[in-house]
């Protein structure tokens, strides 16, 4: 994963309230990775766990160590 992909995904989340709602509706990191993939972003589960902060995914419980 490139940091550029993660930054672009974060920007997409920030600017799309429907996407924010869709992501906040799940606590499954695999589902969020799939959403990213559907949108054309190459992001892994570990990238998500390491790179997305509380401000992007307020309330999402990752369950990844």
C-alpha positions as CSV (number, residue, x, y, z in Angstrom):
1,X,0.0,0.0,0.0
2,X,1.2,3.4,-0.7
3,X,0.7,6.1,1.8
4,X,-0.8,8.0,-1.1
5,X,-3.7,5.5,-1.4
6,X,-4.5,5.8,2.2
7,X,-4.5,9.6,2.1
8,X,-6.8,9.5,-0.9
9,X,-9.2,7.1,0.9
10,X,-9.2,9.3,4.0
11,X,-9.9,12.4,1.8
12,X,-12.8,10.5,0.1
13,X,-14.2,9.6,3.5
14,X,-13.9,13.1,4.8
15,X,-15.7,14.5,1.8
16,X,-18.5,11.9,1.5
17,X,-21.1,11.8,4.3
18,X,-22.8,8.7,2.8
19,X,-19.5,6.9,2.8
20,X,-18.8,8.0,6.4
21,X,-22.2,6.5,7.4
22,X,-21.5,3.3,5.5
23,X,-18.1,2.9,7.2
24,X,-19.4,3.8,10.7
25,X,-22.2,1.3,10.3
26,X,-19.7,-1.6,10.4
27,X,-17.2,-2.7,13.0
28,X,-15.7,-5.2,10.6
29,X,-12.3,-4.0,9.3
30,X,-12.6,-6.6,6.4
31,X,-15.8,-4.8,5.3
32,X,-14.1,-1.4,5.4
33,X,-11.2,-2.8,3.3
34,X,-13.7,-4.2,0.8
35,X,-15.4,-0.8,0.6
36,X,-12.0,0.8,-0.1
37,X,-11.3,-1.9,-2.8
38,X,-14.7,-1.2,-4.4
39,X,-13.8,2.4,-4.6
40,X,-10.5,1.6,-6.3
41,X,-8.2,1.9,-3.4
42,X,-5.4,-0.6,-2.7
43,X,-5.5,-0.7,1.1
44,X,-5.0,-3.7,3.4
45,X,-6.4,-4.4,6.8
46,X,-3.2,-3.5,8.5
47,X,-3.0,-0.3,6.6
48,X,-6.4,0.6,7.8
49,X,-5.6,-0.3,11.4
50,X,-2.4,1.7,11.3
51,X,-3.5,4.6,9.1
52,X,-7.0,5.7,9.8
53,X,-7.5,7.8,12.9
54,X,-10.4,8.4,15.2
55,X,-11.4,11.6,13.3
56,X,-12.1,9.5,10.1
57,X,-13.8,6.5,11.8
58,X,-15.2,7.8,15.1
59,X,-16.7,4.9,17.0
60,X,-15.4,2.1,14.8
61,X,-13.9,-0.8,16.9
62,X,-11.1,-2.5,14.9
63,X,-10.4,-5.5,16.9
64,X,-7.0,-5.8,15.2
65,X,-3.8,-6.1,17.3
